[in-house]
Amino acid sequence: MARSKNITQFCAYCNKETKMARVGAMEVTENGEKDAVGNKVWYKCSRCHHNILFDETELNSLKDSAEIKSLSKEECIEYSPENSYSVGQAIYHENLDDVGWVKDKKIMSDGRSAIIVAFQKLGERKLIDNFRPEDTVLPDE
């Protein structure tokens, strides 16, 4: 079985979900016996560069549970910038032809809100939320 060199995992040091690179592995034994108790894997956070030790069996079970959460277009709400979304909602973006979960909702510097969506094919994307064209102020010419 091929092992992935990179994973996306929550970093306790950054307090963010980041991409991590595999830097090493070790086999843990109990009382010096040759039977392995478990495999531990070192990953380095790409944001803060801390090394974190994960249990490989836990990582595999998390990966399996993520695959179970696959979505279909019928289960999702179609995305439109004018609509408002909440964290956890499943959306379908017609132009991107992808489905995903709303992971986070943020306020941008101009006071408008944006959602962070984890798409199945494209990964994370930031999309406009609750856009009102009448609220747009154009600069005077």
KOLDREN-956877 format. One line per 5 residues: number of its first residue (from 1); their letters; for each residue x, y, z of N, C-alpha, C. Coordinates in Angstrom, 1 decimal, always signed. Example, Ala and Ser with C-alpha at 12.3 -4.5 7.8 and 13.67 -1.06 7.14 Angstrom:
# KOLDREN-956877
1> AS> +13.2/-5.7/+7.8/+12.3/-4.5/+7.8/+13.2/-3.3/+7.8  +12.8/-2.2/+7.1/+13.7/-1.1/+7.1/+12.9/+0.0/+7.9
# end
This chain:
# KOLDREN-956877
1> MARSK> +0.8/-1.2/+0.0/+0.0/+0.0/+0.0/+0.9/+1.2/+0.0  +0.6/+2.1/-0.9/+1.4/+3.3/-1.0/+1.0/+4.3/+0.1  +2.0/+5.0/+0.6/+1.7/+6.0/+1.7/+1.8/+7.4/+1.1  +0.8/+8.2/+1.5/+0.8/+9.6/+1.0/+1.9/+10.4/+1.7  +2.5/+11.2/+1.0/+3.6/+12.1/+1.6/+3.0/+13.3/+2.3
6> NITQF> +1.8/+13.7/+1.8/+1.1/+14.9/+2.3/-0.3/+14.6/+2.8  -0.7/+15.2/+3.9/-2.0/+15.1/+4.4/-2.5/+16.5/+4.8  -3.8/+16.7/+4.9/-4.4/+17.9/+5.4/-4.9/+17.5/+6.8  -4.4/+18.2/+7.8/-4.7/+17.8/+9.2/-4.7/+19.1/+10.1  -5.5/+19.1/+11.2/-5.5/+20.2/+12.1/-4.2/+20.3/+12.9
11> CAYCN> -3.5/+21.4/+12.9/-2.3/+21.7/+13.6/-2.6/+22.4/+14.9  -2.2/+21.7/+16.0/-2.5/+22.3/+17.4/-1.7/+23.5/+17.6  -0.6/+23.7/+17.0/+0.3/+24.9/+17.2/-0.3/+26.1/+16.5  -0.7/+25.9/+15.2/-1.3/+27.0/+14.4/-2.8/+27.3/+14.7  -3.4/+26.3/+15.2/-4.9/+26.3/+15.4/-5.6/+26.4/+14.1
16> KETKM> -5.1/+25.8/+13.0/-5.7/+25.8/+11.7/-5.5/+24.4/+11.0  -6.3/+24.1/+10.1/-6.2/+22.9/+9.3/-5.2/+23.2/+8.2  -4.0/+22.6/+8.1/-3.0/+22.9/+7.2/-2.5/+21.6/+6.5  -1.8/+21.8/+5.4/-1.2/+20.7/+4.7/+0.1/+20.3/+5.5  +0.3/+19.0/+5.7/+1.5/+18.6/+6.4/+2.3/+17.5/+5.6
21> ARVGA> +3.6/+17.6/+5.6/+4.4/+16.7/+4.9/+5.0/+15.6/+5.8  +5.0/+14.4/+5.3/+5.5/+13.3/+6.1/+7.0/+13.4/+6.1  +7.6/+13.3/+7.4/+9.0/+13.5/+7.5/+9.7/+12.2/+8.1  +8.9/+11.3/+8.6/+9.5/+10.1/+9.2/+8.4/+9.2/+9.8  +8.9/+8.0/+10.2/+8.0/+7.0/+10.8/+8.8/+6.2/+11.8
26> MEVTE> +8.1/+5.6/+12.7/+8.7/+4.7/+13.7/+7.7/+3.6/+14.1  +8.3/+2.5/+14.5/+7.4/+1.4/+15.0/+7.5/+1.3/+16.5  +6.4/+1.4/+17.1/+6.4/+1.4/+18.6/+6.2/-0.1/+19.1  +7.1/-0.5/+20.0/+7.0/-1.8/+20.6/+6.7/-1.7/+22.1  +6.2/-2.8/+22.6/+5.9/-2.8/+24.0/+6.9/-3.7/+24.8
31> NGEKD> +7.6/-3.1/+25.7/+8.6/-3.8/+26.5/+9.7/-4.4/+25.7  +10.1/-3.8/+24.6/+11.2/-4.3/+23.8/+11.0/-5.5/+23.0  +9.7/-6.0/+23.0/+9.4/-7.2/+22.1/+9.3/-6.7/+20.7  +9.4/-7.7/+19.8/+9.5/-7.4/+18.4/+8.1/-7.2/+17.8  +7.0/-7.6/+18.5/+5.7/-7.4/+17.9/+5.3/-5.9/+18.0
36> AVGNK> +4.9/-5.3/+16.9/+4.6/-3.9/+16.9/+3.3/-3.6/+17.6  +3.3/-2.6/+18.4/+2.1/-2.1/+19.1/+1.3/-1.2/+18.1  +2.1/-0.4/+17.4/+1.5/+0.6/+16.5/+2.5/+1.3/+15.7  +2.1/+1.9/+14.6/+3.1/+2.7/+13.8/+2.8/+4.2/+14.0  +3.8/+4.9/+14.3/+3.7/+6.3/+14.5/+4.4/+7.0/+13.4
41> VWYKC> +3.8/+8.2/+12.9/+4.3/+8.9/+11.8/+4.5/+10.3/+12.1  +5.7/+10.9/+11.8/+6.0/+12.3/+12.0/+5.5/+13.1/+10.8  +4.8/+14.2/+11.0/+4.4/+15.1/+9.9/+4.9/+16.5/+10.3  +5.3/+17.3/+9.3/+5.7/+18.7/+9.6/+4.7/+19.6/+9.0  +4.2/+20.6/+9.8/+3.2/+21.5/+9.4/+3.8/+22.5/+8.4
46> SRCHH> +3.2/+22.8/+7.3/+3.7/+23.7/+6.3/+3.6/+25.1/+6.7  +2.8/+25.4/+7.6/+2.6/+26.8/+8.1/+3.6/+27.2/+9.2  +3.6/+26.4/+10.3/+4.4/+26.8/+11.4/+5.7/+26.0/+11.6  +5.8/+24.9/+10.8/+7.0/+24.0/+10.7/+7.2/+23.2/+12.0  +6.2/+23.0/+12.8/+6.3/+22.1/+13.9/+6.2/+20.7/+13.5
51> NILFD> +6.9/+19.8/+14.1/+6.7/+18.3/+13.8/+5.7/+17.8/+14.8  +4.8/+17.0/+14.3/+3.7/+16.4/+15.1/+3.7/+14.9/+14.8  +3.5/+14.1/+15.9/+3.5/+12.7/+15.8/+2.0/+12.2/+15.8  +1.7/+11.4/+14.8/+0.3/+10.9/+14.6/+0.4/+9.3/+14.6  -0.7/+8.7/+15.1/-0.8/+7.3/+15.0/-1.4/+7.0/+13.6
56> ETELN> -0.7/+6.1/+12.9/-1.1/+5.8/+11.5/-2.4/+5.2/+11.4  -2.8/+4.3/+12.3/-4.1/+3.7/+12.3/-5.2/+4.7/+12.4  -5.0/+5.7/+13.3/-6.0/+6.8/+13.5/-6.2/+7.6/+12.2  -5.0/+7.9/+11.6/-5.1/+8.7/+10.3/-5.9/+7.9/+9.2  -5.6/+6.6/+9.1/-6.4/+5.8/+8.2/-7.8/+5.8/+8.4
61> SLKDS> -8.2/+5.7/+9.7/-9.7/+5.7/+10.0/-10.3/+7.0/+9.7  -9.6/+8.1/+10.0/-10.1/+9.4/+9.6/-10.3/+9.6/+8.1  -9.3/+9.1/+7.4/-9.4/+9.1/+5.9/-10.6/+8.3/+5.4  -10.9/+7.2/+6.0/-12.0/+6.3/+5.6/-13.3/+7.0/+5.9  -13.4/+7.7/+7.1/-14.7/+8.4/+7.5/-14.9/+9.6/+6.6
66> AEIKS> -13.9/+10.2/+6.1/-14.0/+11.4/+5.2/-14.6/+10.9/+3.8  -14.2/+9.7/+3.4/-14.7/+9.2/+2.1/-16.2/+8.8/+2.2  -16.7/+8.5/+3.4/-18.1/+8.2/+3.6/-18.9/+9.4/+3.4  -18.4/+10.6/+3.7/-19.2/+11.8/+3.6/-19.3/+12.3/+2.1  -19.2/+11.5/+1.1/-19.3/+12.0/-0.2/-20.7/+12.5/-0.5
71> LSKEE> -20.8/+13.5/-1.3/-22.1/+14.1/-1.6/-22.5/+13.9/-3.0  -23.8/+14.1/-3.3/-24.3/+14.1/-4.6/-25.0/+15.5/-4.8  -25.2/+15.8/-6.1/-25.8/+17.1/-6.4/-27.2/+17.3/-5.8  -28.0/+16.1/-5.7/-29.3/+16.2/-5.2/-29.4/+16.5/-3.7  -28.4/+16.2/-3.0/-28.4/+16.4/-1.5/-28.0/+17.9/-1.2
76> CIEYS> -27.5/+18.6/-2.2/-27.0/+20.0/-1.9/-27.9/+21.1/-2.3  -27.6/+22.3/-1.8/-28.3/+23.5/-2.1/-27.4/+24.1/-3.2  -28.1/+24.7/-4.3/-27.3/+25.3/-5.3/-26.7/+26.6/-4.9  -25.5/+26.9/-5.1/-24.8/+28.1/-4.7/-25.2/+29.3/-5.5  -25.5/+30.4/-4.8/-25.7/+31.7/-5.4/-25.1/+32.7/-4.5
81> PENSY> -24.4/+33.7/-5.0/-23.8/+34.7/-4.1/-24.8/+35.5/-3.3  -26.0/+35.6/-3.8/-27.1/+36.4/-3.1/-27.6/+35.7/-1.8  -27.4/+34.4/-1.7/-28.0/+33.6/-0.6/-27.0/+33.6/+0.6  -27.5/+33.3/+1.7/-26.7/+33.2/+2.9/-26.6/+31.7/+3.3  -25.5/+31.3/+3.8/-25.2/+29.9/+4.1/-24.7/+29.8/+5.5
86> SVGQA> -24.9/+28.6/+6.1/-24.4/+28.4/+7.5/-23.3/+27.3/+7.4  -22.5/+27.2/+8.5/-21.5/+26.2/+8.6/-22.1/+24.8/+8.6  -21.6/+23.9/+7.8/-22.1/+22.5/+7.8/-23.1/+22.3/+6.6  -23.5/+23.3/+5.9/-24.4/+23.1/+4.8/-23.7/+22.5/+3.6  -24.4/+21.7/+2.9/-23.8/+21.1/+1.6/-24.3/+21.9/+0.5
91> IYHEN> -23.3/+22.4/-0.4/-23.7/+23.2/-1.5/-23.1/+22.6/-2.8  -23.8/+23.0/-3.9/-23.3/+22.6/-5.3/-23.1/+23.9/-6.0  -21.9/+24.0/-6.6/-21.5/+25.2/-7.4/-21.6/+24.8/-8.8  -22.5/+25.4/-9.6/-22.8/+25.1/-11.0/-21.6/+25.4/-11.9  -21.0/+26.6/-11.7/-19.9/+26.9/-12.6/-18.6/+26.1/-12.4
96> LDDVG> -18.4/+25.7/-11.1/-17.2/+24.8/-10.8/-17.6/+23.3/-11.0  -18.8/+23.0/-11.1/-19.3/+21.7/-11.2/-18.8/+20.8/-10.1  -18.9/+21.2/-8.9/-18.4/+20.5/-7.7/-19.3/+20.7/-6.5  -19.3/+19.7/-5.6/-20.1/+19.8/-4.4/-19.1/+19.9/-3.2  -19.6/+20.5/-2.1/-18.8/+20.6/-0.9/-19.5/+21.1/+0.3
101> WVKDK> -18.8/+21.1/+1.4/-19.4/+21.5/+2.7/-18.9/+22.9/+3.1  -19.8/+23.7/+3.7/-19.4/+25.0/+4.2/-18.6/+24.7/+5.5  -17.3/+25.1/+5.5/-16.5/+24.8/+6.7/-16.4/+26.0/+7.7  -16.5/+27.2/+7.1/-16.3/+28.4/+7.9/-17.0/+29.6/+7.3  -17.3/+30.6/+8.1/-17.9/+31.8/+7.6/-17.1/+33.0/+8.2
106> KIMSD> -16.7/+33.9/+7.4/-15.8/+35.0/+7.8/-16.3/+36.3/+7.4  -16.0/+37.3/+8.1/-16.3/+38.7/+7.7/-15.0/+39.3/+7.0  -15.2/+39.8/+5.8/-14.1/+40.3/+5.0/-13.8/+41.8/+5.5  -12.7/+42.4/+5.0/-12.3/+43.7/+5.4/-13.3/+44.8/+5.0  -14.1/+44.6/+4.0/-15.1/+45.6/+3.6/-16.4/+45.4/+4.3
111> GRSAI> -16.5/+44.4/+5.3/-17.7/+44.2/+6.1/-18.7/+43.2/+5.5  -18.4/+42.7/+4.3/-19.2/+41.7/+3.8/-18.8/+40.3/+4.3  -19.6/+39.3/+4.1/-19.3/+38.0/+4.6/-18.9/+37.1/+3.5  -18.0/+36.1/+3.8/-17.6/+35.1/+2.8/-17.7/+33.7/+3.5  -17.8/+32.7/+2.7/-17.8/+31.3/+3.2/-16.6/+30.6/+2.7
116> IVAFQ> -16.1/+29.7/+3.5/-15.0/+28.8/+3.0/-15.6/+27.4/+2.8  -15.5/+26.9/+1.6/-16.2/+25.7/+1.2/-15.1/+24.7/+0.9  -15.2/+23.5/+1.5/-14.3/+22.4/+1.1/-15.0/+21.5/+0.0  -14.6/+21.8/-1.2/-15.1/+21.0/-2.3/-14.4/+19.7/-2.5  -15.2/+18.7/-3.0/-14.6/+17.3/-3.1/-13.5/+17.3/-4.2
121> KLGER> -13.6/+18.0/-5.3/-12.6/+17.9/-6.3/-11.6/+19.0/-6.2  -12.0/+20.2/-5.9/-11.2/+21.4/-6.0/-10.5/+21.8/-4.7  -10.9/+21.2/-3.6/-10.3/+21.6/-2.3/-11.1/+22.8/-1.7  -10.4/+23.6/-0.9/-11.0/+24.7/-0.3/-11.0/+26.0/-1.2  -12.2/+26.6/-1.2/-12.4/+27.9/-1.9/-13.1/+28.9/-1.0
126> KLIDN> -12.9/+30.2/-1.2/-13.6/+31.2/-0.5/-14.6/+31.8/-1.5  -15.9/+31.8/-1.1/-17.0/+32.3/-1.9/-17.7/+33.4/-1.2  -18.3/+34.3/-2.0/-19.1/+35.4/-1.5/-20.4/+34.9/-0.9  -20.8/+35.5/+0.3/-22.0/+35.1/+1.0/-22.9/+36.3/+1.2  -24.2/+36.2/+0.9/-25.2/+37.2/+1.1/-24.8/+38.5/+0.4
131> FRPED> -24.5/+38.5/-0.9/-24.1/+39.7/-1.6/-25.3/+40.5/-2.0  -25.3/+41.7/-1.8/-26.4/+42.7/-2.1/-25.8/+43.7/-3.0  -26.2/+43.7/-4.4/-25.7/+44.7/-5.3/-26.0/+46.2/-4.9  -27.2/+46.4/-4.2/-27.5/+47.8/-3.8/-26.6/+48.3/-2.7  -25.9/+47.4/-2.0/-25.0/+47.9/-1.0/-23.6/+48.3/-1.5
136> TVLPD> -23.4/+48.0/-2.8/-22.1/+48.4/-3.4/-22.0/+49.9/-3.6  -20.9/+50.4/-3.1/-20.7/+51.9/-3.3/-19.6/+52.0/-4.3  -19.9/+52.7/-5.4/-18.9/+53.0/-6.4/-18.2/+54.3/-6.1  -16.9/+54.4/-6.4/-16.2/+55.6/-6.2/-16.6/+56.7/-7.1  -16.6/+57.9/-6.7/-17.0/+59.1/-7.5/-15.9/+59.3/-8.6
141> E> -16.4/+59.6/-9.8/-15.4/+59.9/-10.8/-15.3/+61.3/-11.1
# end
